[in-house]
Amino acid sequence: MGTIKQGILGGFSGKVGTVVGSTWKSVNYMRALAVSISNPRTEKQQDQRARFAEAINFTKAMTPFLRIGYKEYSKDQSAFNAAVSYIMKHAITGGSESVSIDYKKALVSRGSLAAALNASVTTGSDKLSFVWEDNSGMGDAATTDTAMLLAYNKSKEVAVYDTVSATRAAEAAELKLPANWNGDALAIYLGFCNEDGTNVANSVCLKDDQAGNSSGNGGSQGGGSGTGEIDDNPLG
């Protein structure tokens, strides 16, 4: 029970309903009573926390890249949060005991600009070599669109990227890899950004190594002609 010390308009101590009164350094203050949670670690809550942690672990390695890649979805939230929301909804699989990312479904850039066409990547000892078909004139694709290259190292949980690479018309670009990445499992993406930076394309996952089973030097994978999934509600 609360005790009023200075009349009805004065401070009080103790609990009155859902409010707790107290005094600190002669200053009276009130705070809301903490809500009691009977089971803060239900299976559903644990699954959600694991999925969130997995999405954060992936996206934090490429935050500057995502600021450009998710710029179109940063009106009501940060680009980083928009990326986390999308990846949680579309690219996280399993529950708390076996949560993982489907790297082929993860988008590191997302927008309405025309995506890469007939793209592929070849892995060298110290670089990645990207090629694609110049599809300028298809939709809003332009020769001056800039390729956005990204490689995520699954073993080390870090990424390297280039957001100002070659133009769409160049049909090729390279991304330098750290010396200690040789043989590591990578997820490799290609996207595009228009010349004034107002629009980006859905990224395409060109390579998705299985952990401990990377293709090594000279490996080549492709499949970059899709546009990816567009959801009108990025928050899900």
Secondary structure, 3 states (H helix, E strand, C coil): CCEECCCCCCCEEEEECCEEEEEECCEEEEEECCCCCCCCCCHHHHHHHHHHHHHHHHHHHHHHHHHHHCHHHCCCCCHHHHHHHHHHHHCEECCCCCCEECCCCCCCCCCEECCCEEEEEEECCCEEEEEEECCCCCCCCCCCCEEEEEEEECCCCEEEEECCCCEHHHCEEEEECCHHHCCCCEEEEEEEECCCCCCEECCEEEEECECCECCCCCCEEEEECCCCCCCCCCCC
